[in-house]
């Protein structure tokens, strides 16, 4: 009976040690990630600002072009290749 108890204690001790090492690794990775974000926050913010500004420029530019083109009425009888200018009779 004593051998079963000792082997159970040994297995439990190994399991607790593995859990302790895993907990340490998780805590260390959280601290490392937080430190990286804190040190690089200015670069991250500038990168996000540039990306947002570029997207807004694309959206506004496309909206303006589409808005201007949609407001121009089609002239009936005019080909898309252009027309000649009529000459004056005198």
N, C-alpha and C positions, 0 to 999 in steps of 0.2 A: 504494500500500500504506500509505503514511503517513497518508493521509486516512481510511482505514478505521480505523486504530489511534486516531487523534485523536477520531473520532466515537464509537468504543467507549469511550474514556476519559471523554468528555463525558457519555455516557449513564450510565456507571457512577457518575460523580461525582454526577449528579442523583439517582440511585437511593439512593445512600448518604446524601445530604442529606435526602431524604424519610424514610428510615428513622430518621435521627437526630432529626428533628423529631417523628416519631411516638413514639419512645422517650421523649423529653422530656415529651410530653403525657401519656403513660401514667404516668410517674413522678410528674408534678405532680398528676395526679388521685388517685393513691394517697395521696400526702402530704396532699392537701386532705381526702379522705374520712377518713383516720386522725385528722387534727386535729379535724374536726367531731365524730367519735364520741368522742374524748377529752374535748372541751369539753362535750358534751351527755350524757355517760354517766350523770350523776345523774338527769336528766330521763327518759332512756330506761329506766333501772332502775325508777324509780317508776311509769312507765307500764305496764311489764310486770307489776310487782307488782299494780297495780290490776286489770289484765285477768285475771290468774290468780285473784285473790281473788274477783272477780265470777263467774268460771266455777265456782269451787269452791262458792260460795254457791248458785248455780243447781243444781249437781249434787246437793249435800247436801239442799237444799230439796226438789227433786223426789224424791229417794230417800226422805226422811222421809214425804212425803205419800203416795207410792205404797206405802211399807212399812206405814204406818198403815192405809191403805184396804184393803190386801190381808189384813191380820190381822183385820179385822172380818167375822164370819160373817154370811151372809144369814139373815134370820129368815123362815121359810116363812109364807105367808099374809099378810104385811104389805105393803101397797102403798107405793110410794115417796112418795106424797103425805102420809103420816102416818096415824095411827089415833086414835080417840077413847079417852079414858081411861075405864075402867069405873067406874060409880058404886057406892058402898057400899050394901048393902041396908037399913040402918037410918037 
